[in-house]
Amino acid sequence: MVEGSLPGVDRERETDERIVCHVDADCFYASCERLREPELRGEPVVVGMGYEPGDTIGAVATASYEAREFGVESAQAISSALERLPRRAALSRDADDHDPDLTREETGFYRPVDMDYYESIASEVREILHECADVVREVSIDEAYLDVTERTAWEVADGFARHVKDRIRREVGVTVSVGVAPTMSAAKIASDFDKPDGLTVVRPGEIREFLAPLEVELIHGVGPVTARELREMGLETAGDVAVTDPEPLIDRFGERGRELYQRARGNDDRQVEPKGEPKSFSRESAFPEPVSEAEPKYDQIETLAGAVADRAQREGALYRTVGVKAVTPPYDVNTRERSLPGPVDDPELVERIARDLFAEFESESVRKVGVRVANLEFAAVDQASLDGWDSQPAPEPDESTSPPVEAGQASLDGWDGQHEAGDALESNTNDASSQPATDGDGGTSPSNGQASLTDFE
């Protein structure tokens, strides 16, 4: 049995159909806020920006399902959203900012976007996904495609997907919806089919039947403008598109029309592929309870340093930067990093630098630690080390090009990567310059303001 496969799965046989999972977190930002503040569970929660002192423009990044019952939607202007859902809590976590007029019998909670915190939670999810699949394509901070063809079989695909969901719920504390299908587009639609906390499996031979009754908006890649034009052509469902003459679609939408026709018929030959070479490798580990003693923290740092250095060796990567992360209560993210004189493959050096960087947190209470190597180079070269340079201490980053990260601040170029615009055929046209990124559960395409975890393993 292949390592990581479910018991009883015989992978010696040939697999004729790919098994693709689309994993999509439910109201991810709101779920993260509930991890930090358990009293928010079951309450209407709006996460956004633009309602802090001095801000005049902003939008909803995500709204919990309870908040959506009041008509609050992702990408909605924050002012109108909060008119529908008056805040029960203050607009910031600072007690000095509390407005007593907003603490009476009101209906919901507002929290400003905290991307560093969300990225930290998402990194734990990403680690589980990479342990459960051989091929992972991260789409945004809260969704990814997995090719698990070599990990499971169609007969037990629902059990495998349930295993992924349960691990994420148990080890991270957030819920995800999973769609399983032979194609990426069908898996994406399936993950949305039974939200929240959904699991929908579309087996080979069932795709056309599954898609046929769905409204045209639900065809992967169809946005509101295209949906309106399809309806003008008399096409209301995916089944209508699947049986129509494709030529009028091609005349109206060009080659995109042909692709819509094929997607509606369940045809999608795209492969689940990672988004190019990673920019960094990282590992994190949380303690059951915050730890103040130095020894267990350093033990974990050494273990994580060994893990990322080993990953770099296996991937044939050299690295120029070593970094550590320390998350202190309640959930303050602190990162430190050091640049090296040149690209190296030197596990002992990674451990030594990681210990040095972590030293300032030696006596602090820490709930999670992490180690990463970054500025990767992939080349077939002999192993490099800094043994010849050890007479000089490794320099601190040049502030003109690589400023150290202040306490409580995680760099979007460090512990996380830039998001991918997604692979929808039609994107939302909201002005990203004035609105925050929405998490994927809100129904809009990620904007440039939303980071992903491409660089995490």
Secondary structure, DSSP 8 states (H G I E B T S, - for coil): --TT--TT--TTS---S--EEEEEESSHHHHHHHHH-GGGTTS-EEEEES-STT----EEEEE-HHHHTTT--TTSBHHHHHHHS-BSS-SSS-GGG--GGGSSS--BEEEE--HHHHHHHHHHHHHHHHHH-SEEEEEETTEEEEE-TTT--GGGHHHHHHHHHHHHHHHT---EEEEEESSHHHHHHHHHHT-SS-EEE--TT-HHHHHTTSBGGGSTT--HHHHHHHHHTT--BHHHHHHS-HHHHHHHHTHHHHHHHHHHTT---------SS-SEEEEEEEEEEEE--HHHHHHHHHHHHHHHHHHHHHHTEEEEEEEEEEEETTTEEEEEEEEEEEEE--HHHHHHHHHHHHGGGTTS-EEEEEEEEES-EE-------SGGGTTS------TTTS----TT---TTTTSEE----S-SS-----TTTS----GGGSS---TT-EE-TT--
